[in-house]
Amino acid sequence: MIIKKKNIRTIVITCALLGIIIFSIHSYNVYMSRQIYNEGTSNVKASYSQVNQTFNMFAQRNWNVLSDWNVYLTKILNNDSGLQWNDFVREKEKWHYSDFYLFNEKNQFITIEGRSGVADNAKDAFNELFKANEPVISSYISTKGVRKVLFAYPSDGITVDGISYTGLAVSYDNTDVERMLGDKAYKDQSDCYIVDSAGNVILSIEPKTEIDDMVDNLINFIGANATDYDTHDFCDVKTNIADGSDGCFAFSYNKKDYYMTYQPTGIKDWSIVGIVEAKAVSSFMFQVQYSTILLIGIMFICVILLIFMYVIKNTRLKLQKENLTVMAVSHEKEISDMLLNSLARIVDRYALCDIENDTYEYHERLARKLYPERGSYSDLVETISNRYTLLSEDENKKISELLSLENIYSKIKNEHDYFKFECAENNSKLFLSMTVIPARWEDGRLTQYLLVSQNIGEKHKMADLANTDVLTELYNKRYFDTIMNMRVQRGKAFAMIFMDLDFFKPVNDIYGHPVGDEVLCNVGKRIINSIRTADYAFRIGGDEFACIIDGNADEKNCLEGIERLQRVICNPYNIHGRKIKIGVSCGYALYPSDADTVESLLKIADSRMYAEKEKHHADRR
């Protein structure tokens, strides 16, 4: 049974250790993931800040050139110098643009290569220019299904072949823009978009990952296709992009983890959004994280193996020991019976208590039997508890508490344990020392014990003599120190009162010491009659007395008690026909509110007593 309990305890400890390790690994993983995320998104944000600056310079250059071309075209076309369109053809090779053309509100266009017509695919981009009446960037899907990036600039009016054109535009294949502006630091593991405040893609300027090339609204695409992301963070993304704020976001797509950063471009309400595969940014940190977790896991497995090896080895040893114990049980029972018979000739009395079956057997060596020889164990405990009162540090408890099964099991855990207590018979001079000794075990559980009783009346008589003041029969200074230290060690609240008699010396001088001694005896009796039976009264020495009042008294209660003592002590004394009057000065200290050490309590009470004595002398003068 003991082995099983210990094995269960080992298993519980192992499970607790497993829980701690798993919790620690989880906490470490969460912490490191957050740190890796913060560092990774910070690096991505810094990278796309550079891309953002490049994009702004690229856009500004296109608008500046379109402005120059507007002036230039106005001059050459008005002078019928159409052949100078070749200047723009040469610029195409230098700029890598897709096409340069003029257009108007009817979506009519003419390119530098001579193509003309109506551009229905680009009408939204053209209308955006006329609506804003300022340089714009837009994008559209060509008739061939290719995404185009359009830089447009308003014109005062350029007439070609009788058609008036009020806008200039240069367009690029999206792939060319990506090639010119894209940040290659992440190779093919990143995307970069320019989006408006609603998340609509204006253009993409970096090679694609696995995200669809033809995304129209990036926010809607992520919301519909991404996984493993925080909904609250995603709402922040939509809000921040709409407000022109920056931020970061993490999500998964096609079983891959991505970091996304966004920041305003400074152009209209647009934001630049960078999306990078997490392992492209933080692969080394991920390796460190996984390696650390793996190492912790291996260490834990080794610890578990060592624990189980220890348990197996220990169990084998315990089983061997248990077999030897079983073999010795019968022999021990014989020895136990012999000891019981011998014990009856040594001790005053004992009871063999069977707590398993609620019975007892009582044996008395002296003449007077205190209890029936056999009966119920519960009745025996009740009888003892009603007949006797506990002494010393156990005086505020009942014997039934000490002899309860819970207390016995808590104090008697093996065959070497025992405990004892002292008690006194109510309203008599019988003092007993009772000792609880284990007698029999079954499956590691105590089933029987011996309750041995010894008379200790002589011991208490000697103790009373040692602790009692001969003159007043109050407790003396020695016992005062003992009780004070005992009370502080127990930590329970109490009050201590010092008393010093005033004007007592003249009594000795005038009437003699015998009369003075009678006054001291009467003072002691009055103090005893003024306190409870649970409280203590002491003569410290000379004309000094003290009281220890049990309980949680406050300053008000203590002062009321002092006032009562002063009133009683100060009443005149009639000694051999002489009326003698004395006074008393008192000081007090409360534990633990005033102090928590004996020395400090004595100093406080002494100081208060002498302060009152000075006041009494001052009043008398």
Secondary structure, DSSP 8 states (H G I E B T S, - for coil): -HHHHHHHHHHHHHHHHHHHHHHHHHHHHHHHHHHHHHHHHHHHHHHHHHHHHHHHHHHHHHHHHHHHHHHHHHHHHHTT-GGGGHHHHHHHHHHT-SEEEEE-TT-EEEETTS-EEE-STTHHHHHHHHHHTS-EEEEEE-TTS-EEEEEEEEEEEEEETTEEEEEEEEEEEHHHHHHHH--GGGTTSEEEEEE-TT-BEEEE-S---SS-TT-SBHHHHHHHH-BS--HHHHHHHHHHHHHT--EEEEEEETTEEEEEEEEE-SSTT-EEEEEEEHHHHHHHHHHHHHHHHHHHHHHHHHHHHHHHHHHHHHHHHHHHHHHHHHHHHHHHHHHHHHHHHHHTTTSSEEEEEETTTTEEEEEESSSS--S-SEEEHHHHHHHHHHHEEE-GGGTTS-HHHHTSHHHHHHH--STT--EEEEEEETTSS-EEEEEEEEEEEETTEEEEEEEEEEE-HHHHHHHHHHHB-TTT-SB-HHHHHHHHHHHHHHT--EEEEEEEEES-HHHHHHH-HHHHHHHHHHHHHHHHHHS-TTSEEEEEETTEEEEEEES---HHHHHHHHHHHHHHHHS-EEETTEEE--EEEEEEEEETTT-SSHHHHHHHHHHHHHHHHHHHHHHH-
